[in-house]
Amino acid sequence: MATFQRARSDEQREIRRRAILETAAAMLDEMPVAEVSLNELSRRVGLAKSNVLRYFESREAILLELLDSAWKQWTADLPDRLAAGIDPADPAGRRGDAFAAVFAHSLAEHRVLCDLLSAQAGVLEHNVSAQVAARYKKAALANTAALAELARQYLPELGEGAGQLGGQVYMAAGAVWTHARPSPGMLAAYEGDPSLAVLRMDFTSSLQEMVATLIAGTLARTA
């Protein structure tokens, strides 16, 4: 646990702020979003909870900032993976399926991002001020616009529909992650009654199928 003296300059305050974010990110590597508490974060960073709240207004504000950062880190590698996974000479339908496969398999490698996405609307967007909410939503719009531009690069047939698609797959990823991680009680129910097994979702394959369907639908409507 680090111990800090009072931050007296802008540089020291920024160092403190980064330390809080980095400590919260390290906690997310160890535990799900639901278990990240402000008390434990304060203990690990070496600050009183009231001092942590001088830099971020709530636990949720910290996690929203980490969500934006994690999304940007994931999309930084996406262009190379799309270039390797999509043949521009293929017909649109095949390119759409390939885009969905790259999207789902690459996102599955980022557990923390998926966990944050699944908690976004139901948890993280609560207990924040209008200012923090607006700042996050602007960042989210920019992130989905960048994803839409990547989709349009490989699927120009999407046209203006690429923008809507970017937002749809953003929401779909969080929803599928939630359903693909059932509680112990749900797992026991699936194991006890084979007829329920159809309800158990694999994250990667389910997300790939959903994104492929969204792309096919957007292509059809655009055409």
C-alpha positions as CSV (number, residue, x, y, z in Angstrom):
1,M,0.0,0.0,0.0
2,A,1.3,3.4,-1.0
3,T,1.4,6.4,1.4
4,F,1.1,9.8,-0.1
5,Q,1.7,13.3,1.3
6,R,-0.7,16.0,0.5
7,A,-0.7,16.9,-3.2
8,R,0.1,20.6,-3.5
9,S,0.7,21.1,-7.3
10,D,-1.2,20.2,-10.4
11,E,1.5,17.7,-11.3
12,Q,1.2,16.0,-7.8
13,R,-2.6,15.9,-8.2
14,E,-2.3,14.3,-11.6
15,I,0.1,11.7,-10.1
16,R,-2.4,11.0,-7.4
17,R,-5.2,10.7,-9.8
18,R,-3.3,8.3,-12.0
19,A,-2.4,6.2,-9.0
20,I,-6.1,5.8,-8.1
21,L,-6.9,4.7,-11.6
22,E,-4.0,2.3,-11.8
23,T,-4.9,0.8,-8.5
24,A,-8.5,0.3,-9.5
25,A,-7.4,-1.3,-12.8
26,A,-5.2,-3.7,-10.8
27,M,-8.2,-4.6,-8.7
28,L,-10.2,-5.4,-11.8
29,D,-7.6,-7.8,-12.8
30,E,-8.2,-9.7,-9.6
31,M,-12.0,-9.4,-9.1
32,P,-15.3,-8.6,-10.9
33,V,-16.6,-5.1,-11.0
34,A,-19.2,-5.8,-8.3
35,E,-16.4,-6.6,-5.8
36,V,-14.4,-3.4,-6.3
37,S,-15.2,-1.2,-3.3
38,L,-14.2,2.3,-2.5
39,N,-13.0,1.2,0.9
40,E,-10.6,-1.4,-0.5
41,L,-9.4,1.0,-3.2
42,S,-8.7,3.7,-0.6
43,R,-6.8,1.2,1.5
44,R,-4.7,0.0,-1.4
45,V,-3.9,3.4,-2.8
46,G,-3.0,4.7,0.7
47,L,-5.6,7.4,1.0
48,A,-8.6,8.1,3.1
49,K,-11.8,7.5,1.2
50,S,-12.6,11.2,1.5
51,N,-9.3,12.0,-0.2
52,V,-10.1,9.6,-3.1
53,L,-13.4,11.4,-3.5
54,R,-11.5,14.7,-4.0
55,Y,-10.3,13.3,-7.3
56,F,-13.3,11.2,-8.4
57,E,-16.8,11.8,-7.2
58,S,-17.7,8.1,-6.8
59,R,-16.6,4.6,-7.4
60,E,-18.7,4.6,-10.6
61,A,-16.9,7.6,-12.0
62,I,-13.6,5.8,-11.6
63,L,-14.9,2.7,-13.3
64,L,-16.4,4.7,-16.2
65,E,-13.0,6.3,-16.9
66,L,-11.4,2.8,-16.9
67,L,-14.1,1.6,-19.2
68,D,-13.3,4.3,-21.7
69,S,-9.6,3.5,-21.4
70,A,-10.1,-0.2,-21.8
71,W,-12.2,0.2,-24.9
72,K,-9.6,2.4,-26.5
73,Q,-6.8,-0.1,-25.7
74,W,-8.9,-2.9,-27.3
75,T,-9.7,-1.0,-30.4
76,A,-6.1,0.0,-30.9
77,D,-5.3,-3.6,-31.9
78,L,-8.5,-4.2,-33.9
79,P,-7.3,-2.7,-37.3
80,D,-4.5,-5.2,-37.6
81,R,-6.7,-8.1,-36.6
82,L,-9.4,-7.0,-39.1
83,A,-6.8,-6.7,-41.9
84,A,-5.6,-10.2,-41.2
85,G,-9.1,-11.7,-40.9
86,I,-11.0,-10.1,-43.8
87,D,-10.5,-10.6,-47.5
88,P,-11.7,-7.4,-49.2
89,A,-12.4,-9.5,-52.4
90,D,-15.0,-11.5,-50.6
91,P,-18.7,-10.8,-51.0
92,A,-20.3,-8.5,-48.4
93,G,-22.0,-11.4,-46.6
94,R,-18.7,-13.2,-46.1
95,R,-16.9,-10.0,-45.0
96,G,-19.7,-9.4,-42.5
97,D,-19.3,-12.8,-41.0
98,A,-15.5,-12.3,-40.8
99,F,-15.9,-9.0,-39.2
100,A,-18.2,-10.5,-36.6
101,A,-15.7,-13.3,-35.9
102,V,-12.8,-10.9,-35.4
103,F,-14.9,-8.7,-33.2
104,A,-16.1,-11.4,-30.9
105,H,-12.8,-13.3,-30.6
106,S,-10.8,-10.2,-29.9
107,L,-13.2,-8.9,-27.4
108,A,-13.3,-12.2,-25.5
109,E,-9.6,-11.7,-24.7
110,H,-10.4,-8.6,-22.7
111,R,-12.3,-9.8,-19.6
112,V,-12.1,-6.6,-17.7
113,L,-13.5,-4.6,-20.6
114,C,-16.4,-7.1,-21.0
115,D,-17.1,-7.0,-17.3
116,L,-17.2,-3.2,-17.4
117,L,-19.4,-3.2,-20.4
118,S,-21.9,-5.5,-18.8
119,A,-22.1,-3.2,-15.7
120,Q,-22.3,0.0,-17.7
121,A,-26.0,0.8,-17.9
122,G,-27.2,-1.0,-14.8
123,V,-24.5,0.1,-12.4
124,L,-21.8,2.4,-13.6
125,E,-24.1,5.1,-15.1
126,H,-25.7,5.5,-11.7
127,N,-24.3,7.6,-8.8
128,V,-22.6,10.0,-11.1
129,S,-23.2,13.7,-11.8
130,A,-24.6,15.1,-15.0
131,Q,-21.1,16.4,-15.8
132,V,-19.4,13.0,-15.4
133,A,-22.3,11.3,-17.3
134,A,-22.0,13.8,-20.2
135,R,-18.2,13.4,-20.4
136,Y,-18.4,9.6,-20.4
137,K,-21.2,9.6,-23.0
138,K,-19.2,11.9,-25.3
139,A,-16.3,9.5,-25.1
140,A,-18.6,6.5,-25.7
141,L,-20.0,8.2,-28.8
142,A,-16.5,8.8,-30.1
143,N,-15.6,5.2,-29.4
144,T,-18.6,3.7,-31.2
145,A,-18.0,6.2,-34.1
146,A,-14.4,4.8,-34.5
147,L,-15.8,1.3,-34.5
148,A,-18.3,2.2,-37.1
149,E,-15.6,3.7,-39.3
150,L,-13.7,0.4,-39.1
151,A,-16.9,-1.5,-40.1
152,R,-17.4,0.9,-43.0
153,Q,-13.8,0.4,-44.1
154,Y,-14.4,-3.3,-44.6
155,L,-18.1,-3.1,-45.4
156,P,-18.7,0.1,-47.3
157,E,-22.1,-1.4,-48.3
158,L,-23.2,-0.5,-44.7
159,G,-23.3,3.2,-45.6
160,E,-24.9,5.3,-42.9
161,G,-26.0,2.2,-41.2
162,A,-22.5,1.7,-39.9
163,G,-23.1,4.3,-37.3
164,Q,-26.1,2.6,-35.8
165,L,-24.3,-0.7,-36.0
166,G,-21.5,0.6,-33.9
167,G,-23.8,1.4,-31.1
168,Q,-25.7,-1.9,-31.4
169,V,-22.6,-4.1,-31.1
170,Y,-21.4,-1.9,-28.1
171,M,-24.6,-2.8,-26.2
172,A,-24.7,-6.3,-27.4
173,A,-21.3,-7.1,-26.0
174,G,-22.3,-6.2,-22.5
175,A,-25.6,-8.0,-22.7
176,V,-24.1,-11.2,-24.0
177,W,-21.3,-11.1,-21.4
178,T,-23.9,-10.9,-18.6
179,H,-25.9,-13.9,-19.9
180,A,-22.7,-15.9,-20.6
181,R,-21.6,-15.7,-16.9
182,P,-24.5,-17.4,-15.0
183,S,-24.6,-17.6,-11.2
184,P,-23.7,-20.8,-9.4
185,G,-27.5,-21.5,-8.9
186,M,-28.1,-21.2,-12.7
187,L,-25.2,-23.4,-13.5
188,A,-26.5,-26.0,-11.1
189,A,-29.9,-25.8,-12.7
190,Y,-28.4,-26.3,-16.2
191,E,-26.5,-29.3,-15.0
192,G,-29.6,-30.8,-13.2
193,D,-31.9,-30.4,-16.1
194,P,-30.4,-31.1,-19.6
195,S,-33.5,-29.5,-21.2
196,L,-32.2,-26.1,-19.9
197,A,-28.8,-26.4,-21.5
198,V,-30.0,-24.6,-24.6
199,L,-30.2,-21.4,-22.5
200,R,-26.5,-21.5,-21.5
201,M,-24.5,-19.1,-23.7
202,D,-20.9,-19.2,-24.8
203,F,-19.8,-15.6,-24.9
204,T,-17.6,-15.7,-28.1
205,S,-19.9,-17.8,-30.3
206,S,-23.1,-16.1,-29.1
207,L,-21.6,-12.6,-29.6
208,Q,-20.2,-13.6,-33.0
209,E,-23.6,-14.9,-34.1
210,M,-25.4,-11.8,-32.8
211,V,-23.0,-9.3,-34.5
212,A,-23.2,-11.3,-37.8
213,T,-27.0,-11.1,-37.6
214,L,-26.9,-7.3,-36.9
215,I,-24.5,-6.8,-39.9
216,A,-26.6,-8.9,-42.2
217,G,-29.7,-7.0,-41.2
218,T,-28.1,-3.7,-41.6
219,L,-26.8,-4.7,-45.1
220,A,-30.2,-5.9,-46.1
221,R,-31.9,-2.7,-44.9
222,T,-29.3,-0.5,-46.6
223,A,-29.6,-2.4,-49.9
